[in-house]
Amino acid sequence: MNRSTAGRNRPERLTGVNPFRVLVVLNRAAELEKQGREIVHMEAGEPDFATAAPIREAAKRALDAGLTKYTQAAGIPELRDCLVRHYRQRHGLELARERILITLGASGGLSILSNLLLRPGAGVLMTDPSYPCYRNLARLAGAEPQLMAVGVEDDFRPAPELLEKHYRDHTESLWLASPGNPTGAVFSRKELRGISDWADAAGVRLLLDETYHGLHYVEDMPSILELNPNAYVVNSFSKYFGMTGWRLGWIVVPEDQVEFANILAQNLFISPSNFVQHAALAAFTPAAREIFEQRRTAFRQRRDFLAAALSDMGMLLPREIQGAFYAYANIAAFSRDSETFCHEMLEQHGVAITPGTDFGEGNGNEYVRMAFTTGMKNLELGVERLRRALNR
Ligand SMILES: Cc1ncc(COP(=O)(O)O)c(C=O)c1O
C-alpha cells in the first residue's frame, strides 16, 4: 500500500475511490515474465488483435495530411455522421448529429456523463458487480452508488423489482451496461423495456453503457435509444472496433443536454484527437467490418470453449455468456477469497485472472473474471493449468 492509498495525503474527494485491481495482476504478471516465467494472460479487458489495417492506414494518411490540430469539442462532423448512419442502419433510429459527441474513449464519455447526471447527495443505482468506474465516478461526484447485488443465479440481470427495492427518495439515476463487464450479460429487448418503463415511472435518468455492442452473441442487440429517446448512452471504439489505445468513444445525450455536454467536453478535453477521429472513419468501411466480424467469430469460439471447460471444472457460470469477452465465474466450490485464489493461480500456476472484488463489493470474493482476449492455444493452456491447480 502506498501513501495515497493509506489515506494520509488522500484528497477528500477520493474517499472510497479505488485503483483497478486488474492492474495489480497485470503488473505482477509482467514482473514474473521478466523473471522468465511464462504466463497465460486472461486478465486484460482488451482485444488481443491489433487494430485493423484499414484504420491504421487511414491514421497514417491523416497524419501525413497534417490533421494534427484541435477539432470541434464534439468531434469532427464526418465521424458523427458515420454514427448517425450506424444508428440508422443497426437500430432504425434517426438521431440528430448534435446529440452525438465524440469522446476520449468511453472513459471520456463517462466523465462527461457523470458531470451531467450526478451531484452530491444523489443516489445512483448500479449492479454489483459492474465496471468499477461507475461507483468510483459516483463517489468522486459526492453521489452515493446504490449497489444492487446480482449473481450467477439470476444471470446478473436486475429485474424491475430489484430496482424498486433499492430505490430511495434521493435516487436520481440508474447506470447499467449491456453487454456487461465483468459479466457479459445482455439485456433482452423485453428486459430493457421493463427497465426503461420503471425508470420513467420513477423519474430516474437512465444511462446505458453500450461499450461492448458489436461483441454480442445473440441475434437481437437493441440500443436503449430504441426504447427510450431520453436515455444517455456511452459507447466506444475500443472493443468491437479494436482501438483501445487510440482512446476514442462517443456519447449520445438527450436534446436538452447537448449544450451542457459541449460545455463539459470543451472544458474537460478541448477536443478528441484529430487524426484518430479521421482514422476511425475507416472503421465504417466494408473491409474493416469484415475484419471485425471475423474477430467476433473468434471470440465466440473462445467463449464456447472456455465456458464449457470452466463449467466442467465445477465453476458456476450464467446460462449463456451473451456478450463482451469475459467469463465471470463463481468459484465458491473452491474458495470464498477470490484475491487469494487469483494470487495463487498467478504465482503458482502462471494464470493471470482478475478477482471479483474489482467489480463488486458484495459477493466479489466468490467470483473471478477470465477474459478470453487471448488465442485458443493460450486458452487451452490456461484451462489445463487451472484443471491441474484444482485437481479437476
Ligand atoms: C463497461 C465498460 N465501460 C467503459 C470502459 C472504458 O473503455 P474505453 O475508455 O477504452 O472506451 C470499459 C473498459 O474496459 C468497460 O469495460
PDBQT file of the ligand as one rigid body, heavy atoms in Angstrom, charges set to zero:
ROOT
HETATM    1  C1  LIG A 401     -18.122  -1.401 -19.359  1.00  0.00    +0.000 C 
HETATM    2  C2  LIG A 401     -17.001  -0.512 -19.755  1.00  0.00    +0.000 A 
HETATM    3  N1  LIG A 401     -17.256   0.779 -19.981  1.00  0.00    +0.000 NA
HETATM    4  C3  LIG A 401     -16.284   1.628 -20.336  1.00  0.00    +0.000 A 
HETATM    5  C4  LIG A 401     -14.981   1.208 -20.477  1.00  0.00    +0.000 A 
HETATM    6  C5  LIG A 401     -13.931   2.200 -20.875  1.00  0.00    +0.000 C 
HETATM    7  O1  LIG A 401     -13.479   1.910 -22.154  1.00  0.00    +0.000 OA
HETATM    8  P1  LIG A 401     -12.677   2.927 -23.077  1.00  0.00    +0.000 P 
HETATM    9  O2  LIG A 401     -12.396   4.133 -22.299  1.00  0.00    +0.000 OA
HETATM   10  O3  LIG A 401     -11.448   2.192 -23.502  1.00  0.00    +0.000 OA
HETATM   11  O4  LIG A 401     -13.567   3.192 -24.245  1.00  0.00    +0.000 OA
HETATM   12  C6  LIG A 401     -14.662  -0.131 -20.253  1.00  0.00    +0.000 A 
HETATM   13  C7  LIG A 401     -13.272  -0.600 -20.360  1.00  0.00    +0.000 C 
HETATM   14  O5  LIG A 401     -12.935  -1.722 -20.124  1.00  0.00    +0.000 OA
HETATM   15  C8  LIG A 401     -15.704  -1.018 -19.876  1.00  0.00    +0.000 A 
HETATM   16  O6  LIG A 401     -15.466  -2.297 -19.635  1.00  0.00    +0.000 OA
ENDROOT
TORSDOF 0
